[in-house]
């Protein structure tokens, strides 16, 4: 599980002040505006938690009335802006003290994989019973989620496939009807979600729902805090060894605000893409996790879309006996380069000596050039293309 930021017990404003007092972050007037809105929601949730529940009516005491409708929580926030501005950090500071017994913070892609799995399981269960298919399977699934969780905090809200796009409107309409409070962070304004996607006209009602039910806040500003941390890191570590391994772990923690990270599974074209260690915006894997497995351009594109920075450990020297790994490595670097993903890695040799001979070693020189360019300040300043 990802580590939680220190909690004062008083809400996001106090938590942010504590981090500043500790010298962990600097004052930022744009973050101040967002944290005020998060504090307002915290205070509303606290007031709801402190209120005495109403006594059940006469019919309810006799068991003749249905279950009362859940109390509607405060409307939430949709916080968007470029990477490195502190969106995830502010949401974590809110979540740490959120006075809600049933709350969940989850990466949006992971949440949608769970929803799709629930839908599949429910349809299978109905078929096993010989029951007719439901006209709307999404509503009961949304109600199940609402019964389990009253506050949902989504990190990296993005929509990339038609399967998710076609169910989001009905799913969130029901979640909101059930009184769920939603806080979401995204690199995109709601109007840019699922941009140029198939049948996007059917997705537009969901955008309208988000803009109606969530306050949309931009967290911009000129300062990219992630970039500041990246410039302080060693990006290409050689030779391999305990020193390089420690440096990669330090880099992951520096870019994830101290999070340990956890495994994540991405989905593309019906395939699962495993990321051994992930935190918001940052992924880490061993060379063999991706380049020794039958992964292709679509898999690496899915990774590049999901993370602005990727850390790859223990890239070996390759030769004629490891051509397949070299080909996948080239595909991976090409994809990351095109998407302006920032790369941190440890390697057994300099870029020019990673694949000195074997089929495709001449063409590998382009990869050498890209590996060197990806360490340059000019490349680091380029915006990630998600």
Kinemage of the C-alpha trace (Angstrom):
@kinemage 1
@onewidth
@group {chain A} dominant
@subgroup {mainchain}
@vectorlist {calphas} color= white
{ca unk a 1} P 0.000 0.000 0.000
{ca unk a 2} L 1.081 3.569 -0.588
{ca unk a 3} L 2.211 5.364 2.529
{ca unk a 4} L -0.012 8.105 3.881
{ca unk a 5} L 1.334 11.561 4.645
{ca unk a 6} L 1.622 12.583 8.312
{ca unk a 7} L -1.748 13.495 9.779
{ca unk a 8} L -2.487 16.269 12.270
{ca unk a 9} L -6.051 15.086 12.741
{ca unk a 10} L -7.303 18.550 11.805
{ca unk a 11} L -7.687 18.345 8.050
{ca unk a 12} L -5.745 19.260 4.921
{ca unk a 13} L -4.925 22.873 5.834
{ca unk a 14} L -3.159 21.828 9.034
{ca unk a 15} L -1.513 18.874 7.296
{ca unk a 16} L -0.169 21.136 4.549
{ca unk a 17} L 1.106 23.627 7.127
{ca unk a 18} L 2.865 20.809 8.976
{ca unk a 19} L 4.687 19.714 5.832
{ca unk a 20} L 5.757 23.282 5.157
{ca unk a 21} L 6.960 23.722 8.740
{ca unk a 22} L 9.019 20.561 8.339
{ca unk a 23} L 10.636 22.040 5.227
{ca unk a 24} L 9.252 19.287 2.972
{ca unk a 25} L 7.453 21.671 0.600
{ca unk a 26} L 7.375 25.362 -0.229
{ca unk a 27} L 4.496 27.824 -0.034
{ca unk a 28} L 2.360 27.858 -3.178
{ca unk a 29} L -0.596 30.263 -3.501
{ca unk a 30} L -2.328 28.061 -6.097
{ca unk a 31} L -2.192 25.051 -3.784
{ca unk a 32} L -3.561 27.281 -0.999
{ca unk a 33} L -6.756 27.924 -2.972
{ca unk a 34} L -7.331 24.228 -3.630
{ca unk a 35} L -6.634 23.177 -0.046
{ca unk a 36} L -9.244 25.670 1.171
{ca unk a 37} L -11.900 23.876 -0.879
{ca unk a 38} L -10.688 20.484 0.375
{ca unk a 39} L -10.888 21.766 3.952
{ca unk a 40} L -14.480 22.919 3.368
{ca unk a 41} L -15.445 19.388 2.317
{ca unk a 42} L -13.557 17.954 5.310
{ca unk a 43} L -15.542 20.246 7.621
{ca unk a 44} L -18.851 19.243 6.015
{ca unk a 45} L -18.011 15.566 6.454
{ca unk a 46} L -17.008 16.190 10.070
{ca unk a 47} L -20.319 17.949 10.771
{ca unk a 48} L -22.215 15.013 9.249
{ca unk a 49} L -20.233 12.535 11.356
{ca unk a 50} L -20.941 14.516 14.544
{ca unk a 51} L -24.684 14.823 13.899
{ca unk a 52} L -26.894 12.429 15.846
{ca unk a 53} L -28.690 9.980 13.559
{ca unk a 54} L -32.454 10.488 13.437
{ca unk a 55} L -34.548 7.962 15.317
{ca unk a 56} L -36.399 5.518 13.083
{ca unk a 57} L -40.081 6.198 12.558
{ca unk a 58} L -42.930 4.064 13.871
{ca unk a 59} L -43.242 1.953 10.686
{ca unk a 60} L -39.500 1.412 10.559
{ca unk a 61} L -39.478 0.186 14.186
{ca unk a 62} L -42.148 -2.330 13.223
{ca unk a 63} L -40.111 -3.438 10.247
{ca unk a 64} L -42.730 -2.178 7.812
{ca unk a 65} L -40.653 0.499 6.131
{ca unk a 66} L -37.819 0.101 3.686
{ca unk a 67} L -34.236 1.019 4.456
{ca unk a 68} L -33.706 4.783 4.608
{ca unk a 69} L -31.886 6.396 1.704
{ca unk a 70} L -28.232 7.045 2.544
{ca unk a 71} L -27.461 10.587 3.632
{ca unk a 72} L -26.032 12.530 0.728
{ca unk a 73} L -22.461 13.611 1.265
{ca unk a 74} L -21.103 16.982 0.157
{ca unk a 75} L -20.437 17.508 -3.512
{ca unk a 76} L -16.815 16.798 -4.359
{ca unk a 77} L -13.969 18.205 -6.421
{ca unk a 78} L -12.328 17.494 -9.755
{ca unk a 79} L -8.779 18.885 -9.543
{ca unk a 80} L -6.908 19.045 -12.827
{ca unk a 81} L -3.637 20.452 -14.105
{ca unk a 82} L -0.189 19.522 -15.419
{ca unk a 83} L 1.934 16.901 -13.706
{ca unk a 84} L 4.139 17.942 -10.823
{ca unk a 85} L 1.872 20.630 -9.337
{ca unk a 86} L 0.890 18.718 -6.193
{ca unk a 87} L -2.574 17.366 -7.040
{ca unk a 88} L -1.974 13.912 -5.554
{ca unk a 89} L -0.231 15.356 -2.506
{ca unk a 90} L -3.170 17.629 -1.682
{ca unk a 91} L -5.668 14.810 -2.097
{ca unk a 92} L -3.559 12.635 0.206
{ca unk a 93} L -3.480 15.390 2.838
{ca unk a 94} L -7.282 15.512 2.637
{ca unk a 95} L -7.754 11.740 2.661
{ca unk a 96} L -5.470 11.211 5.684
{ca unk a 97} L -7.915 13.002 8.013
{ca unk a 98} L -11.201 12.627 6.147
{ca unk a 99} L -13.733 11.884 8.956
{ca unk a 100} L -15.443 9.030 7.099
{ca unk a 101} L -15.405 5.441 8.324
{ca unk a 102} L -15.806 3.973 4.854
{ca unk a 103} L -13.413 5.754 2.539
{ca unk a 104} L -11.154 4.667 -0.261
{ca unk a 105} L -8.313 6.205 -2.244
{ca unk a 106} L -7.642 4.365 -5.503
{ca unk a 107} L -6.057 4.867 -8.892
{ca unk a 108} L -8.910 5.419 -11.344
{ca unk a 109} L -7.705 2.816 -13.830
{ca unk a 110} L -7.559 0.196 -11.066
{ca unk a 111} L -11.075 1.124 -9.953
{ca unk a 112} L -12.471 0.672 -13.454
{ca unk a 113} L -10.798 -2.736 -13.794
{ca unk a 114} L -12.606 -3.738 -10.596
{ca unk a 115} L -15.921 -2.426 -11.920
{ca unk a 116} L -15.539 -4.373 -15.156
{ca unk a 117} L -14.683 -7.504 -13.133
{ca unk a 118} L -17.781 -7.025 -10.958
{ca unk a 119} L -19.974 -6.637 -14.026
{ca unk a 120} L -18.542 -9.792 -15.577
{ca unk a 121} L -18.968 -11.765 -12.345
{ca unk a 122} L -22.573 -10.638 -11.877
{ca unk a 123} L -23.523 -11.619 -15.415
{ca unk a 124} L -21.920 -15.026 -14.939
{ca unk a 125} L -23.793 -15.563 -11.662
{ca unk a 126} L -27.134 -14.693 -13.279
{ca unk a 127} L -26.401 -17.013 -16.200
{ca unk a 128} L -25.480 -19.848 -13.811
{ca unk a 129} L -28.854 -19.446 -12.092
{ca unk a 130} L -30.660 -19.476 -15.415
{ca unk a 131} L -31.948 -15.963 -14.774
{ca unk a 132} L -32.568 -13.643 -17.722
{ca unk a 133} L -29.960 -10.936 -18.349
{ca unk a 134} L -30.552 -7.680 -16.486
{ca unk a 135} L -31.550 -4.680 -18.532
{ca unk a 136} L -29.125 -2.560 -16.480
{ca unk a 137} L -26.358 -4.379 -14.608
{ca unk a 138} L -24.483 -1.172 -13.830
{ca unk a 139} L -26.958 0.183 -11.267
{ca unk a 140} L -26.756 -2.749 -8.820
{ca unk a 141} L -22.963 -2.722 -9.089
{ca unk a 142} L -22.879 1.007 -8.305
{ca unk a 143} L -25.124 0.424 -5.296
{ca unk a 144} L -22.797 -2.309 -4.049
{ca unk a 145} L -19.894 0.137 -4.237
{ca unk a 146} L -21.911 2.840 -2.475
{ca unk a 147} L -22.742 0.415 0.349
{ca unk a 148} L -19.033 -0.251 0.850
{ca unk a 149} L -17.634 3.272 0.506
{ca unk a 150} L -18.993 6.754 1.221
{ca unk a 151} L -15.926 8.713 0.072
{ca unk a 152} L -14.048 7.850 -3.113
{ca unk a 153} L -10.762 9.600 -3.908
{ca unk a 154} L -9.553 8.906 -7.445
{ca unk a 155} L -6.024 9.615 -8.578
{ca unk a 156} L -5.127 10.072 -12.254
{ca unk a 157} L -8.671 10.222 -13.577
{ca unk a 158} L -8.485 9.427 -17.278
{ca unk a 159} L -10.577 7.491 -19.783
{ca unk a 160} L -8.770 5.643 -22.536
{ca unk a 161} L -11.025 2.808 -23.701
{ca unk a 162} L -14.555 2.500 -24.977
{ca unk a 163} L -15.533 -0.193 -22.470
{ca unk a 164} L -15.078 2.267 -19.588
{ca unk a 165} L -16.437 5.240 -21.517
{ca unk a 166} L -19.761 3.545 -22.223
{ca unk a 167} L -20.559 2.752 -18.563
{ca unk a 168} L -19.213 5.783 -16.725
{ca unk a 169} L -22.316 7.934 -17.062
{ca unk a 170} L -24.708 5.376 -15.568
{ca unk a 171} L -22.170 4.282 -12.971
{ca unk a 172} L -21.494 7.747 -11.590
{ca unk a 173} L -25.086 8.887 -11.904
{ca unk a 174} L -26.017 6.072 -9.512
{ca unk a 175} L -23.053 6.705 -7.197
{ca unk a 176} L -24.093 10.337 -6.868
{ca unk a 177} L -27.736 9.337 -6.318
{ca unk a 178} L -26.509 7.136 -3.472
{ca unk a 179} L -24.849 10.140 -1.835
{ca unk a 180} L -21.203 9.316 -2.533
{ca unk a 181} L -18.643 12.108 -2.250
{ca unk a 182} L -15.958 12.039 -4.965
{ca unk a 183} L -12.587 13.760 -5.069
{ca unk a 184} L -10.636 13.266 -8.293
{ca unk a 185} L -7.318 14.423 -9.717
{ca unk a 186} L -6.499 14.457 -13.414
{ca unk a 187} L -4.063 15.877 -15.925
{ca unk a 188} L -7.012 16.762 -18.150
{ca unk a 189} L -9.931 19.145 -17.913
{ca unk a 190} L -13.267 17.264 -18.000
{ca unk a 191} L -13.885 18.467 -21.560
{ca unk a 192} L -10.706 16.670 -22.696
{ca unk a 193} L -11.552 13.284 -21.179
{ca unk a 194} L -11.770 10.503 -23.780
{ca unk a 195} L -10.831 13.069 -26.412
{ca unk a 196} L -11.145 11.663 -29.957
{ca unk a 197} L -12.419 8.379 -28.521
{ca unk a 198} L -14.796 6.065 -30.367
{ca unk a 199} L -18.481 7.020 -30.017
{ca unk a 200} L -17.465 9.998 -27.879
{ca unk a 201} L -20.897 11.574 -28.355
{ca unk a 202} L -22.272 8.888 -26.040
{ca unk a 203} L -19.675 9.901 -23.445
{ca unk a 204} L -20.586 13.600 -23.371
{ca unk a 205} L -23.413 13.194 -20.796
{ca unk a 206} L -20.802 11.915 -18.338
{ca unk a 207} L -18.756 15.095 -18.794
{ca unk a 208} L -21.889 17.144 -18.137
{ca unk a 209} L -22.545 15.068 -15.009
{ca unk a 210} L -19.021 15.674 -13.700
{ca unk a 211} L -19.297 19.413 -14.274
{ca unk a 212} L -22.700 19.487 -12.593
{ca unk a 213} L -21.866 17.387 -9.529
{ca unk a 214} L -18.186 18.206 -8.913
{ca unk a 215} L -16.531 21.570 -8.499
{ca unk a 216} L -13.845 21.733 -11.194
{ca unk a 217} L -10.612 23.378 -10.034
{ca unk a 218} L -7.445 23.958 -12.002
{ca unk a 219} L -4.177 23.450 -10.148
{ca unk a 220} L -1.751 25.137 -12.503
{ca unk a 221} L 1.074 27.474 -11.713
{ca unk a 222} L 4.490 27.762 -13.292
{ca unk a 223} L 6.299 25.558 -10.792
{ca unk a 224} L 6.655 21.888 -11.718
{ca unk a 225} L 7.841 20.341 -8.442
{ca unk a 226} L 8.409 16.969 -10.090
{ca unk a 227} L 10.857 18.572 -12.511
{ca unk a 228} L 12.809 20.091 -9.653
{ca unk a 229} L 13.189 16.669 -8.067
{ca unk a 230} L 14.097 15.041 -11.395
{ca unk a 231} L 16.934 17.505 -12.002
{ca unk a 232} L 18.489 16.498 -8.695
{ca unk a 233} L 18.511 12.775 -9.535
{ca unk a 234} L 21.017 10.613 -11.365
{ca unk a 235} L 19.077 9.374 -14.390
{ca unk a 236} L 21.441 6.753 -15.850
{ca unk a 237} L 23.257 4.680 -13.246
{ca unk a 238} L 26.168 2.414 -14.132
{ca unk a 239} L 27.664 0.002 -13.182
{ca unk a 240} L 25.084 -2.246 -11.573
{ca unk a 241} L 25.260 -2.989 -7.873
{ca unk a 242} L 23.848 -2.166 -4.465
{ca unk a 243} L 24.611 1.540 -4.922
{ca unk a 244} L 22.568 1.746 -8.125
{ca unk a 245} L 19.691 -0.242 -6.583
{ca unk a 246} L 19.567 2.110 -3.596
{ca unk a 247} L 19.609 5.158 -5.867
{ca unk a 248} L 16.653 3.839 -7.899
{ca unk a 249} L 14.642 3.270 -4.738
{ca unk a 250} L 15.474 6.788 -3.562
{ca unk a 251} L 14.385 8.163 -6.925
{ca unk a 252} L 11.050 6.350 -6.747
{ca unk a 253} L 10.358 7.682 -3.277
{ca unk a 254} L 11.424 11.206 -4.206
{ca unk a 255} L 9.011 11.275 -7.154
{ca unk a 256} L 6.125 9.632 -5.271
{ca unk a 257} L 6.208 11.824 -2.156
{ca unk a 258} L 7.658 8.987 -0.106
{ca unk a 259} L 5.194 6.290 -1.154
{ca unk a 260} L 6.311 2.662 -1.079
{ca unk a 261} L 4.336 1.944 -4.228
{ca unk a 262} L 2.374 -1.189 -4.975
{ca unk a 263} L 1.772 -3.524 -7.929
{ca unk a 264} L -0.689 -2.312 -10.550
{ca unk a 265} L -2.301 -4.040 -13.487
{ca unk a 266} L -3.111 -2.033 -16.612
{ca unk a 267} L -5.413 -3.271 -19.350
{ca unk a 268} L -4.925 -2.739 -23.087
{ca unk a 269} L -6.568 -4.521 -25.999
{ca unk a 270} L -7.862 -7.186 -23.637
{ca unk a 271} L -4.379 -7.904 -22.242
{ca unk a 272} L -3.078 -7.322 -18.725
{ca unk a 273} L 0.112 -5.276 -18.398
{ca unk a 274} L 1.757 -5.795 -15.013
{ca unk a 275} L 3.598 -2.945 -13.322
{ca unk a 276} L 5.495 -4.359 -10.322
{ca unk a 277} L 5.728 -1.068 -8.419
{ca unk a 278} L 3.602 1.999 -9.036
{ca unk a 279} L 2.593 5.260 -7.424
{ca unk a 280} L 0.781 8.227 -8.958
{ca unk a 281} L 2.626 9.061 -12.152
{ca unk a 282} L 5.638 6.834 -11.422
{ca unk a 283} L 6.292 3.194 -12.386
{ca unk a 284} L 9.217 0.921 -11.581
{ca unk a 285} L 10.157 -2.462 -13.014
{ca unk a 286} L 13.142 -4.738 -13.538
{ca unk a 287} L 14.381 -5.036 -17.124
{ca unk a 288} L 13.337 -8.703 -17.158
{ca unk a 289} L 9.770 -7.840 -16.069
{ca unk a 290} L 9.072 -6.214 -19.416
{ca unk a 291} L 11.805 -7.060 -21.910
{ca unk a 292} L 11.990 -10.809 -21.236
{ca unk a 293} L 8.246 -11.260 -21.732
{ca unk a 294} L 6.168 -11.176 -24.946
{ca unk a 295} L 5.331 -7.486 -24.701
{ca unk a 296} L 4.772 -5.239 -27.698
{ca unk a 297} L 4.245 -1.633 -28.659
{ca unk a 298} L 0.642 -1.561 -27.378
{ca unk a 299} L 1.783 -2.716 -23.937
{ca unk a 300} L 4.515 -0.102 -23.692
{ca unk a 301} L 2.117 2.544 -25.002
{ca unk a 302} L -0.284 1.703 -22.185
{ca unk a 303} L 2.547 2.177 -19.673
{ca unk a 304} L 3.613 5.437 -21.332
{ca unk a 305} L 0.060 6.780 -21.209
{ca unk a 306} L -0.267 5.950 -17.507
{ca unk a 307} L 3.035 7.244 -16.085
{ca unk a 308} L 5.077 10.387 -16.651
{ca unk a 309} L 8.222 8.748 -15.220
{ca unk a 310} L 9.409 5.139 -15.525
{ca unk a 311} L 12.279 3.569 -13.586
{ca unk a 312} L 13.897 0.470 -15.108
{ca unk a 313} L 16.358 -1.553 -13.051
{ca unk a 314} L 19.330 -3.651 -14.185
{ca unk a 315} L 19.464 -3.260 -17.953
{ca unk a 316} L 22.067 -5.869 -18.993
{ca unk a 317} L 24.590 -5.927 -21.789
{ca unk a 318} L 22.891 -7.661 -24.699
{ca unk a 319} L 24.295 -9.658 -27.594
{ca unk a 320} L 23.370 -12.184 -30.307
{ca unk a 321} L 21.872 -14.550 -27.734
{ca unk a 322} L 19.460 -11.902 -26.412
{ca unk a 323} L 18.179 -10.332 -29.615
{ca unk a 324} L 14.537 -10.742 -28.552
{ca unk a 325} L 15.174 -8.744 -25.387
{ca unk a 326} L 17.030 -6.084 -27.349
{ca unk a 327} L 14.117 -5.724 -29.776
{ca unk a 328} L 11.663 -5.236 -26.910
{ca unk a 329} L 14.015 -2.778 -25.252
{ca unk a 330} L 14.184 -0.741 -28.461
{ca unk a 331} L 10.375 -0.748 -28.705
{ca unk a 332} L 10.075 0.326 -25.084
{ca unk a 333} L 12.527 3.219 -25.436
{ca unk a 334} L 10.970 4.345 -28.739
{ca unk a 335} L 7.514 4.422 -27.143
{ca unk a 336} L 8.663 6.246 -24.034
{ca unk a 337} L 10.586 8.741 -26.163
{ca unk a 338} L 7.581 9.501 -28.375
{ca unk a 339} L 5.389 10.047 -25.318
{ca unk a 340} L 8.068 12.145 -23.571
{ca unk a 341} L 8.171 9.759 -20.612
{ca unk a 342} L 11.042 10.522 -18.261
{ca unk a 343} L 13.378 7.533 -17.822
{ca unk a 344} L 15.555 6.648 -14.837
{ca unk a 345} L 17.527 3.425 -15.069
{ca unk a 346} L 20.465 1.357 -13.933
{ca unk a 347} L 22.523 -0.422 -16.578
{ca unk a 348} L 25.507 -2.720 -16.912
{ca unk a 349} L 27.183 -0.404 -19.400
{ca unk a 350} L 26.941 2.967 -21.089
{ca unk a 351} L 24.216 3.313 -23.756
{ca unk a 352} L 26.738 2.783 -26.573
{ca unk a 353} L 27.866 -0.535 -25.094
{ca unk a 354} L 24.506 -2.091 -24.245
{ca unk a 355} L 24.091 -3.938 -27.567
{ca unk a 356} L 27.381 -3.763 -29.456
{ca unk a 357} L 26.810 -6.781 -31.709
{ca unk a 358} L 23.974 -8.925 -32.980
{ca unk a 359} L 21.118 -8.553 -35.456
{ca unk a 360} L 19.870 -4.974 -35.303
{ca unk a 361} L 22.919 -3.630 -33.446
{ca unk a 362} L 23.430 -0.962 -36.141
{ca unk a 363} L 19.804 0.174 -35.811
{ca unk a 364} L 20.301 0.152 -32.021
{ca unk a 365} L 22.373 3.320 -32.440
{ca unk a 366} L 19.117 5.273 -32.646
{ca unk a 367} L 18.194 3.897 -29.231
{ca unk a 368} L 21.633 4.916 -27.937
{ca unk a 369} L 21.008 8.436 -29.169
{ca unk a 370} L 17.587 8.542 -27.529
{ca unk a 371} L 18.887 7.218 -24.217
{ca unk a 372} L 21.436 10.033 -24.158
{ca unk a 373} L 18.914 12.680 -25.192
{ca unk a 374} L 16.461 11.515 -22.511
{ca unk a 375} L 19.012 12.584 -19.896
{ca unk a 376} L 19.237 16.149 -21.224
{ca unk a 377} L 17.625 19.192 -19.544
{ca unk a 378} L 15.842 19.958 -22.827
{ca unk a 379} L 14.129 16.558 -22.860
{ca unk a 380} L 13.257 16.758 -19.159
{ca unk a 381} L 11.475 20.060 -19.809
{ca unk a 382} L 9.168 18.497 -22.405
{ca unk a 383} L 5.562 17.861 -21.341
{ca unk a 384} L 4.510 14.234 -20.972
{ca unk a 385} L 2.075 13.264 -23.747
{ca unk a 386} L -0.690 11.153 -22.176
